[in-house]
């Protein structure tokens, strides 16, 4: 085997090793980008809509923290679902975070909520303990779109830059 053939074989072996890292780099970059959307509260430069009490009259305006980051459960649910050489799929939500899709896509929320019986220690501010009976509550409101995942030009540019830097030879 000639010296030139060995050099070419070594180059392609090194290149194959670098190519195995590509899906992982894409998944890491996408996760970072999606988590940054919670920090900067925008999608591709368009800011998320501000809190509007008319959207959901049953909810009060947040007194602390960001609207989408109260418990951080939604943000923590963003993860790579599949990382293979031919496919990288990101997902958000779980059984504990079923509201991920409606936040990302927006839309009308219609549901009936069951309220279990409980004791209210300070009923209507009177300082009296009151037994609250079980009941149902209807919800019907429009959830504005606050996108944090999806196809993005900025994300594609970030991935391209990171991969170009990875494959630059010194």
JOWOBEL-V597077 format. One line per field, one symbol per residue. ss: DSSP state (a for helix, b for strand, c for the rest). Layout:
ss: ???
This chain:
ss: ccaaaaaaaaaaaaaaaaaccaaaaaaaaaaaaaaaaaaacbbccbbcccccccccccccccccccaaacccaaaaccbbbbbccccbbbbccccccccaaaaaacbbbbbbbbbccbbbccaaaccccbbbccbbbbbbbbbcccccccccaaaaaaaaaaaaaaaccc
